[in-house]
Structure formats: C-alpha cells, structure tokens
Amino acid sequence: MLTAQRARRGPPSSFPRWGSIVLPAGALWGTLIGVAVGAFFGNPLIGAGIGAGLGVGVGMALFAAALVMGSKDL
C-alpha cells in the first residue's frame, strides 16, 4: 500500500524547502535590519543598501548549503 501511494506521488524531492526561500528572505530581512541600523546612525537609505547586500550574501551561502544537502543522495 505504501509503495503504491509513493508511486502515484512520484519520487520525493531531496531539495530542502527552506532552500527555496533563503534568498528573498535574506534580502527582505537584511533590508529591514539595515534600515533600522541606518536610521540609528543617521542615514536609513545607505543602511538599507548595505543590509540588502549582506542579506543576499547570507542567503546565497544558505542556498549553497541547501544545494549540498539536496545533492547528498545523487
């Protein structure tokens, strides 16, 4: 019974779900935190730019980790 259900659904995806949202989430959270830090230091626009860049960088590192985790069974 279990194998029949699995055959209908297809093979399970080995790519983690969190790997598909880390880039936009990193950019969003980086921008928000950058605006807050920039406002504290006097220029929220520069803080938003720096925060977005850092957020995307962290998101790419986590995306690479998700790719490694997804390819461990290949």
N, C-alpha and C positions, 0 to 999 in steps of 0.2 A: 504494500500500500504506500509506504513512504517513498519507494523508488518511483512509483507511478506518478505521484504528486511532483516529485523533483523533476521528472522527465517533462512534465507539462510546463513547468515554470522555466525550464532551461537551467543552464549551469549558474551557480551562484557567482556574483561579482566579487572579485578579490580586492577591488579598489575600495579603500575606506570612504565612507560617506563624508566624513569631516574634511577629507582632502579636496572635495569639490567646492567648499565654501571658504577655505582659508584665505584666498587672495582677495575677494571682495570684503570679507570681514576684517582682514588686516588693514586694508585701505580705509575702511569706514572708521574703525576704532583708532587707527593712527591719526586720522584727520581730526576726530573729536578730541582726542587727548592733546594733539598738537595745538588746536585752537585754545584749549584751556591753559596750557603751559604758555603759549604765546600771549594770551591775554594777561597772564600773571606778569610776564616780562615786558609787556607794552606793545606788542605787535602780533595780533592773532593771525594775520594773513601769512606771515613768514612761518609762524608756528604750525599752521595748517599744512603748508607745503612740506616742511621738514617732517612733520608727523606722518603725512601720507606716504612720503618716500620710505620712511622707516617701517611703516605698516606693511607696505608692499614687499619690502625686503624680507621681513619676518614671515609674511605669507608665502613667499617663494621658497624659503627654507623649509617651512612646514609642508608645502606642496611636494617638494623633493622627498621629504620623509615619507609622505603618503605613497609616492611612486615606488619607493624602495619596499615599503610594506606590501604594496599590491603586487609587486613582481617577485616576491619570495617563493611563490609556488610555480613559477614558469620554468 
